[in-house]
Amino acid sequence: MEEVVRLLRAQILISNKCIEKIKALKETLQAENKGADIVAAVQAIEPALSELGKLEKDKQEFLRKHKMPAMSAFITKAPPSEEREIVVHLLHRVQEFEEALGREIEAARLLLERGKKYVDYHINVMTRTVASETYTQDAANKESRREIKMFDSSV
């Protein structure tokens, strides 16, 4: 049980660090500084995500060693004790942090998507592309003959 406690505590600490770094990235994305600090914010997240990945491998190795599908299954098989109650509490905290981390990642992803659309729009404005030409059936039929094509970074 000591190893489970160690793994869960480490996951809580690393998840909290990741949440803080992603919040900092979100603030950078929302700041009106034209993306000056985005590279530094992303580089700050990378070590925490690397630690989280390493910890996940350790957890999977632990579960494989004990032939359990999930940490909750391991805890359920343990006999009732005070230590088990602590582990159950830690598991609930880990789940809360995982949900919060998921929400923060989704919010950052939405901000990045909005930024991409903003850039695409302004490139289209700078190249004087008319959107109505692009989104009609006639434009689709003669797309190869157009001189100015609408910018889309997904192409």
C-alpha positions as CSV (number, residue, x, y, z in Angstrom):
1,M,0.0,0.0,0.0
2,E,2.9,2.3,0.6
3,E,3.8,2.2,-3.1
4,V,0.2,3.1,-4.0
5,V,0.2,6.0,-1.7
6,R,3.5,7.2,-3.2
7,L,2.2,6.9,-6.7
8,L,-1.0,8.7,-6.0
9,R,0.6,11.5,-4.1
10,A,3.1,12.0,-6.9
11,Q,0.3,12.1,-9.4
12,I,-1.5,14.7,-7.4
13,L,1.6,16.9,-7.1
14,I,2.5,16.6,-10.8
15,S,-1.1,17.1,-11.9
16,N,-1.3,20.3,-9.8
17,K,1.9,21.5,-11.4
18,C,0.5,20.7,-14.9
19,I,-2.7,22.6,-14.1
20,E,-0.7,25.7,-13.0
21,K,1.4,25.6,-16.1
22,I,-1.6,25.2,-18.4
23,K,-3.3,28.1,-16.7
24,A,-0.2,30.2,-17.3
25,L,-0.3,29.2,-21.0
26,K,-4.0,30.2,-21.2
27,E,-3.2,33.6,-19.7
28,T,-0.4,34.0,-22.2
29,L,-2.8,33.1,-25.0
30,Q,-5.3,35.6,-23.8
31,A,-2.8,38.4,-23.3
32,E,-2.6,41.0,-25.9
33,N,1.1,40.7,-26.4
34,K,0.9,39.2,-29.9
35,G,2.1,35.8,-28.6
36,A,5.5,36.9,-27.4
37,D,5.6,34.6,-24.4
38,I,3.9,31.5,-25.9
39,V,7.1,29.6,-26.6
40,A,8.3,30.1,-23.0
41,A,4.9,29.0,-21.6
42,V,4.9,25.9,-23.7
43,Q,8.5,25.0,-22.8
44,A,7.5,25.4,-19.1
45,I,4.8,22.8,-19.5
46,E,7.0,20.2,-21.2
47,P,8.9,19.0,-18.1
48,A,5.7,18.6,-16.1
49,L,4.0,16.6,-18.9
50,S,7.2,14.5,-19.2
51,E,7.0,13.7,-15.4
52,L,3.3,12.9,-15.7
53,G,4.1,10.5,-18.6
54,K,6.9,8.8,-16.6
55,L,4.6,8.5,-13.6
56,E,1.9,6.9,-15.7
57,K,4.4,4.3,-16.9
58,D,5.3,3.6,-13.3
59,K,1.6,3.1,-12.4
60,Q,1.0,0.8,-15.4
61,E,4.1,-1.2,-14.4
62,F,2.8,-1.5,-10.8
63,L,-0.6,-2.6,-12.0
64,R,0.9,-5.1,-14.4
65,K,3.1,-6.5,-11.6
66,H,0.0,-7.0,-9.4
67,K,-2.1,-8.2,-12.3
68,M,-4.8,-5.5,-11.8
69,P,-6.6,-3.6,-14.5
70,A,-6.8,-0.3,-12.6
71,M,-5.8,1.3,-9.4
72,S,-9.3,1.3,-8.1
73,A,-9.4,-2.5,-8.5
74,F,-6.2,-2.8,-6.5
75,I,-7.7,-0.7,-3.7
76,T,-10.9,-2.7,-3.7
77,K,-9.0,-6.0,-3.2
78,A,-7.2,-4.5,-0.2
79,P,-8.6,-5.4,3.3
80,P,-10.3,-2.6,5.2
81,S,-7.9,-0.5,7.2
82,E,-6.9,3.1,7.9
83,E,-4.3,3.0,5.2
84,R,-6.9,1.9,2.7
85,E,-9.1,4.9,3.6
86,I,-6.2,7.2,3.0
87,V,-5.6,5.5,-0.4
88,V,-9.3,5.9,-1.3
89,H,-9.1,9.6,-0.4
90,L,-6.0,10.0,-2.5
91,L,-7.6,8.2,-5.4
92,H,-10.6,10.6,-5.3
93,R,-8.2,13.6,-5.2
94,V,-6.4,12.1,-8.2
95,Q,-9.7,11.8,-10.1
96,E,-10.6,15.4,-9.3
97,F,-7.2,16.6,-10.5
98,E,-7.6,14.6,-13.7
99,E,-11.0,16.2,-14.4
100,A,-9.6,19.6,-13.7
101,L,-6.6,18.9,-15.9
102,G,-9.0,17.8,-18.7
103,R,-11.0,21.0,-18.4
104,E,-7.9,23.2,-18.5
105,I,-6.5,21.3,-21.6
106,E,-9.8,21.7,-23.4
107,A,-9.9,25.4,-22.6
108,A,-6.4,25.9,-23.9
109,R,-7.2,23.9,-27.0
110,L,-10.2,26.1,-27.7
111,L,-8.0,29.2,-27.3
112,L,-5.5,27.8,-29.7
113,E,-8.3,27.0,-32.2
114,R,-9.6,30.6,-31.9
115,G,-6.1,31.9,-32.5
116,K,-5.7,29.8,-35.6
117,K,-9.0,31.0,-37.0
118,Y,-8.0,34.6,-36.2
119,V,-4.7,34.2,-38.1
120,D,-6.4,32.5,-41.0
121,Y,-8.9,35.3,-41.3
122,H,-6.3,38.0,-41.2
123,I,-4.2,36.2,-43.9
124,N,-7.3,36.1,-46.0
125,V,-7.9,39.8,-45.5
126,M,-4.3,40.7,-46.3
127,T,-4.5,38.7,-49.5
128,R,-7.8,40.3,-50.3
129,T,-9.6,36.9,-50.7
130,V,-13.3,37.2,-51.0
131,A,-15.0,34.5,-49.0
132,S,-18.1,34.4,-51.2
133,E,-16.1,33.2,-54.1
134,T,-14.6,30.4,-52.1
135,Y,-17.7,28.9,-50.7
136,T,-19.9,28.6,-53.8
137,Q,-20.3,25.6,-56.0
138,D,-18.9,27.5,-59.0
139,A,-15.7,28.3,-57.0
140,A,-15.3,24.6,-56.2
141,N,-15.6,23.7,-59.9
142,K,-13.0,26.3,-61.0
143,E,-10.7,26.3,-57.9
144,S,-7.6,25.5,-59.9
145,R,-8.1,28.5,-62.1
146,R,-8.4,31.1,-59.3
147,E,-5.4,33.4,-58.9
148,I,-5.9,34.0,-55.2
149,K,-6.8,31.0,-53.0
150,M,-8.2,31.3,-49.5
151,F,-5.6,30.4,-46.9
152,D,-6.3,27.4,-44.7
153,S,-3.5,26.1,-42.6
154,S,-5.2,22.6,-42.5
155,V,-4.5,22.0,-46.2
